[in-house]
Every structure is written in C-alpha cells, then in structure tokens.
C-alpha cells in the first residue's frame, strides 16, 4: 500500500491536470509520476502544452535549492503543506526565459 505522501502527491498531480484542462490547456500526467513514460526526464510529473512540470506538495519550505527542483523540468508547481500560513494557491517556479516565452505567447494571442 502506498504511503500517505505518495497518495497526497498523486492526488495533487491529478488536481493539476484537471485545473489545466479546465482552462483549455493540453495536460497529461506521467504514469507513476515518471516522465520516462512520456519520453521525458524522470522528474517530469506532467506535460502541459509541451512544458515539463514537476509537482511538489507538502513542503512547508523547499528542502532543496530551487535549481535542484528544476533539474529535468521546466516549471515546478509547489503547494505548501500548511495552507494557513500561505492562503494562496500553488506557487510556480521557473527560469526567467520560460516566463518571458509564456508572456510573449500571451501577448501574441
């Protein structure tokens, strides 16, 4: 039987896929949270519009440097374990070049 952390992470990934698809994006979850199943790096949990996303849930604060989380992924979506301290939804971390590309695409559409 999977541990509580694995169940929590899998549910978070499924919730993200539902969120992205409800907003009109192409989103798919990697089977077993292993991007190799999608032909991507093993760190990839989701593919959204061609971007590799790693989903992290339950960290009150990242235990690794952000750079380490971005190894093998374009974007990290992170949700704090204690929502009382952070009333916002999940946070996204990405390289500035990806943000610039996303913003450029937004203005051209």
N, C-alpha and C positions, 0 to 999 in steps of 0.2 A: 504494500500500500504506500502511495507517495506521501512524502512528508508535508506538513502544513505550508511550508514555504513554497514548495513546488506547486501545490494546488492554488495558492494565492497568486503566484506568478502566471500560471496558465490562464486563470480567470482574467487577470489584468490584460494579458495579450488578446484574449477573445473580446474583451470590452473595447480595447483599442481598435480592433478590426471593425467592430460594429460602429464605433464612432466615426472612423474614416469613411466607411462605405455609406453611412447615413448622410455624410456631407458630399457625396459624389466622387470620392476617390477610389482608385483601384487598390485594394488592400488584401493581402493574404498572409496567413500565419504559417510559419515553418513548422512542419511536423516535428514534434519532440523539442521544440524551441532550438532546433539545429538547422541553421541556414544552409548546410550542405544539402539538405533535402530539396532546396530550391536552386541549387547550383551556385550558392553564395558562400560567404565565410561562415564558419560555425557560430560566430557571435550574433549573426542576424536572426532576430526573432520574427520580424515582419518585413514584408516588402510593400511599400506604399508609393505608388506612382514611380516605381523604379528606384526609390531610395531605401537603403538598408537601415532598418531601425532595430535598436536593441532596447528592450523594455526592462525597467528596473522598478520594483515595488518593494516597499518595506524598509528602505534605508532611511533612518532619521537624518543622516547626513552621509554623503558618499564616503565609503571607506577606501576608495581608490581615488587617484587623481583623475580628473575628468578625461585627460588624454588617454588614460588606460581604458576607460569605458568606451572610447571612440575607436579603439583598435578593432578593425573589421566591421565597423558600422559607420554610416553617415550621420545618423542622428540618434541620440539617446533620449528616450522618454522616461522620466523618473517621477515616481509619486512617493512622497514622504509617508512613512508609516503612521505618524501622528498628525492627522488632518486638523486637530485642534490648534496646533501651532502654525500650520500653513493652511489657511482657508481657501487657497487657490486650488485649481485642478493640477494635473500633472505638469511638470516643467519639461522643456526641451533644451538639450544642449547639442550644439553643432558647430562645425567650423564656420567661420565668417564667410568663406567663399560659397558655401551651400546656402547660407542665409541670403547672400546677395543674388544668387541664382534664383531662389524662390521669390524674392521680391521683384526681380526683373520679370519673371514669368507672370506674376500677379498684375503688374502694370501693363503688360502687353495683351492681356486677355480682356 
